[in-house]
Each structure stands twice: as structure tokens, then as C-alpha cells.
Amino acid sequence: MKRNPILRMSTLLGLLLLFPLLLLGGGYWMILHMPGSSYRGVPSALDEGSRALRDRLHDHVLQLAGEIGERHYWRPDELHAAADYIEHAFREAGHEPLRQAVPTGNREFHNVEVRLPGERQGAEVLVVGAHYDTVRGSPGADDNASGVAVLLELARLLQDVTLDRSLHLVAFVNEEMPFFGTDAMGSLRYARQARQEGMDITGMISLEMLGYYTDAPGSQYHPPLLGHFYPDRGDFVAFIGNLSSRSLVRQVIGAFRESAQVPSEGLAAPELIGDIRRSDHWAFWEMGYPAMMITDTANFRNPHYHGPEDTPDRLDYDTMARVTEGLASALEAMARR
């Protein structure tokens, strides 16, 4: 997840404009109210299959953030190694990956994708993506090896599922600054090509930092004013989109809440709140597609965000496994509609 200082002022101004609306019942319902109920209670112990999933998630993060480490334009061998690992993991999950070239300065990197075709003629498409690059100076376990690990395991869990809608699972390159919003941003190149090809994308979901959870009081922060409406414990996963993507946010979190044993919170807000734009879903907004991110909220919770201590040992793999299983069930339900 990239962080742009310019967004801080836009976030503050947006929230100052938003707060009076939230005080009104209609505004609260439109922006904050989500279907279903957030999970509360002690989750069941992981069964054998879930423990195996947890261990695979850990292995992915360890490989990306431990063995490979920093992976970005200034360490091109490592960025290529990450793409190779992702391609291999997709194949291990039973798929044949595709690569999309992303020219970057005097180099070339790649998005890596698998497509699970829908059975309906001219099937609608759901895109699920996670960026695999890091900022300089960070091994990027949470940002964003955690999102990539979940993406890889979704490919495994959904391998044999019969779908009506097509499901595209994409590992994006170059989400972090200075490439965010440029022609070298992998997700923007993908979304532009999809629009040029007339791809019927009904929703895009960005998996952005999904590994850091804590139930310590005061461990969760929020953009100004939003703390009045959300928990102060960082034990939940957040579903976030803009107002144009409100229907998608509600559909995804509603389907997730049907089975997941993980607390969840949702927000569909104006893009004036700059913090809601900070991932690959933004590229799909630019192309007119509904899109959202699912996240552990990054620097609003994780004290190691964008730093050298964003390492594999700091993540909660039991919760990551529960999140992955909940998302797999939600995606299966959505892709069958």
C-alpha cells in the first residue's frame, strides 16, 4: 500500500465535509451501514485443512518477505524472483498463469494472472488482485506479501469450483510510489487494457495488507472523525470502497460475514477521503469499474508499516487463514450469481 503525503490533507478536508452527513440518518446508512453482522466471539480452533492453509500462507510470506526480501525497481532481480515465485505457486495450485508486460523506465516487469472461466456465454468478470512490490527499505511481509499469499491460496481453494462469472486473480507490479498513478503501475495498465478490450468487469477487489491483527485496546487508529464509528481494537478486516462501488462493498462484506469467523467493518465513502484510494482498486475506479480494497488498515494499525521490521514473524497466520477461507466462500457465492 502506497502512502502519499498529499492525500493527508485531502483526507482531512473530506472528513470535515463528511462528518455532518454522518450525523444524519441517511448519510450513516449510505456510508457506514453494512449487511449482516460482524463476527464476535472466540473463533473455533483451526481444523486440519485450515492448519495446512495457515502453513502455506506462512510459507508464501516467508519466501517473498524473507528469502527474497525487498522487491522493487531498484532491486530488479528480487522483483523478477517474486514474479517467478508467484507464477510457480499458481501452477502448483493447478492453473496456467499469464504474464502482462509492464514497461518501467528502462526495465520491464510483469503482472502475473490466472483466469477461472465462467460457464455463461460472455461471462461477467470479477477481478481479485494484490501487488507484490515493496517500498525501498522494507521486506514487506504485511505490505504486501500477506495479500499475495491470500491471493495464491484463493487460487488453490477455488481451483475446482464451477462458476457462472469468470474470476481473474492477478498479482500486480509497481503499486508503490513513485509508480502509483503512472503508466508503470501494473494495475492501471491492466485496467486500461481491460477497458480497451471491452471486458465486462462487475467488480475488482484489492487484497491490501491482510496479516496484522491485535485485540489490544487502543491498537486501532482511524482517519480523523471516523474513530467515532469504528472499534479501537485492531482485530478486524476492513472492506472499503467509494460511493460508486457501494453495492460491491456491501455484496462482498455481506457474503464474507455469512461464514467467516473474523470481525469485519465496512465503509463506502466519497473519494475526497484520500486514504480510501491507497491501493490497486484506484486504477479500476479510473477506468470506470466498481472496485474496493480489503485490508488490515495498514499504518492505522501496524506500527511496522513501510519499515525494516515488517517481517514474517509479526503476522497472525491463524487469522489470515480464516480471512482466506471467508473470502473463498464469498467469491464462490458471488461468482455463481
Residue, then its C-alpha position, 0 to 999 in steps of 0.5 A: m500500500k502506497r502512502n502519499p503525503i498529499l492525500r493527508m490533507s485531502t483526507l482531512l478536508g473530506l472528513l470535515l465535509l463528511f462528518p455532518l452527513l454522518l450525523l444524519g440518518g441517511g448519510y450513516w446508512m449510505i456510508l457506514h451501514m453494512p449487511g449482516s453482522s460482524y463476527r464476535g466471539v472466540p473463533s473455533a480452533l483451526d481444523e486440519g485443512s485450515r492448519a495446512l492453509r495457515d502453513r502455506l500462507h506462512d510459507h508464501v510470506l516467508q519466501l517473498a518477505g524473507e528469502i527474497g526480501e525487498r522487491h522493487y525497481w531498484r532491486p530488479d532481480e528480487l522483483h523478477a524472483a517474486a514474479d517467478y515465485i508467484e507464477h510457480a505457486f499458481r501452477e502448483a495450485g493447478h492453473e496456467p498463469l499469464r504474464q502482462a508486460v509492464p514497461t518501467g523506465n528502462r526495465e520491464f516487469h510483469n503482472v502475473e494472472v490466472r483466469l477461472p472461466g465462467e460457464r455463461q456465454g460472455a461471462e461477467v468478470l470479477v477481478v481479485g488482485a494484490h501487488y507484490d512490490t515493496v517500498r525501498g527499505s522494507p521486506g514487506a511481509d504485511d505490505n504486501a506479501s500477506g495479500v499475495a499469499v491470500l491471493l495464491e491460496l484463493a487460487r488453490l481453494l477455488q481451483d475446482v469450483t464451477l462458476d457462472r462469472s469468470l474470476h481473474l486473480v492477478a498479482f500486480v507490479n509497481e503499486e508503490m510510489p513513485f509508480f502509483g498513478t503512472d503508466a508503470m503501475g501494473s494495475l492501471r495498465y491492466a485496467r486500461q487494457a481491460r477497458q480497451e478490450g471491452m471486458d465486462i468487469t462487475g467488480m475488482i477487489s484489492l487484497e491490501m495488507l491482510g496479516y496484522y491483527t491485535d485485540a489490544p485496546g487502543s491498537q486501532y487508529h482511524p482517519p480523523l472523525l471516523g474513530h467515532f464509528y469504528p472499534d479501537r481494537g485492531d482485530f478486524v478486516a476492513f472492506i472499503g470502497n467509494l460511493s460508486s462501488r457501494s453495492l460491491v462493498r456491501q455484496v462482498i462484506g455481506a457474503f464474507r460475514e455469512s461464514a467467516q469467523v473474523p470481525s469485519e467493518g465496512l465503509a463506502a465513502p466519497e473519494l475526497i477521503g484520500d486514504i480510501r484510494r491507497s491501493d490497486h482498486w484506484a486504477f479500476w475506479e479510473m477506468g470506470y469499474p466498481a472496485m474496493m480494497i480489503t485490508d488490515t488498515a495498514n499504518f492505522r494499525n501496524p506500527h511496522y508499516h513501510g519499515p525494516e521490521d515488517t517481517p514474517d514473524r509479526l503476522d497472525y497466520d491463524t487469522m489470515a487463514r480464516v480471512t482466506e477461507g471467508l473470502a473463498s466462500a464469498l467469491e464462490a457465492m458471488a461468482r455463481r450469481 
